[in-house]
Amino acid sequence: MSQTIEQTHAAGPGTGLGGAWNVIVCNDDHNTFDHVATTLARVIPGVDVNAGFRIADRIHQAGVAIVWTGHLELAELYWEQLRDAGLTMAPLEQA
């Protein structure tokens, strides 16, 4: 059974936030579970290392996992931080 960790921030007309966006990490053959788990714990609010390992396992098993959902500006920030740490990222996707 696949689960995702999602954190949704309210966004509506006139907020300028553009609705919810998914930050998606893809499986690859060059990042270790340790690196993925600690990077997720460092970047994504509310994710500790244990949760990072659970997400890393889902990424490995399913090929991808949504690691955060929220408004566009934060989604872009987390996406860039994860990419800059070497994780393989899917394009941002509107939820």
JOJORA-V919555 format. One record per backbone hydrogen bond with DSSP energy under -1.0 kcal/mol. NH is the residue of the N-H (numbers start at 0). CO is the residue of the C=O. E is the energy in kcal/mol with one decimal. If there is no record, write none. Layout:
# JOJORA-V919555
NH | CO | E
NH | CO | E
This chain:
# JOJORA-V919555
4 | 65 | -1.1
14 | 11 | -2.2
20 | 69 | -3.1
21 | 92 | -3.8
22 | 67 | -2.9
24 | 64 | -2.4
25 | 87 | -3.5
26 | 62 | -2.9
35 | 31 | -2.4
36 | 32 | -3.0
37 | 33 | -2.7
38 | 34 | -2.2
39 | 35 | -2.7
40 | 36 | -2.2
41 | 37 | -1.9
42 | 38 | -2.2
43 | 39 | -2.5
46 | 43 | -1.8
51 | 47 | -2.6
52 | 48 | -2.2
53 | 49 | -1.8
54 | 50 | -2.6
55 | 51 | -2.7
56 | 52 | -2.1
57 | 53 | -1.9
58 | 54 | -2.8
59 | 55 | -2.4
60 | 56 | -2.8
61 | 57 | -3.1
62 | 58 | -2.0
64 | 24 | -1.7
66 | 22 | -3.0
67 | 22 | -1.0
69 | 20 | -2.0
71 | 16 | -1.5
74 | 70 | -2.3
75 | 71 | -2.9
76 | 72 | -1.8
77 | 73 | -3.0
78 | 74 | -2.7
79 | 75 | -2.5
80 | 76 | -2.4
81 | 77 | -2.6
82 | 78 | -2.6
83 | 79 | -3.0
84 | 80 | -1.2
85 | 82 | -1.9
86 | 81 | -2.2
89 | 23 | -2.3
92 | 21 | -1.5
94 | 19 | -2.4
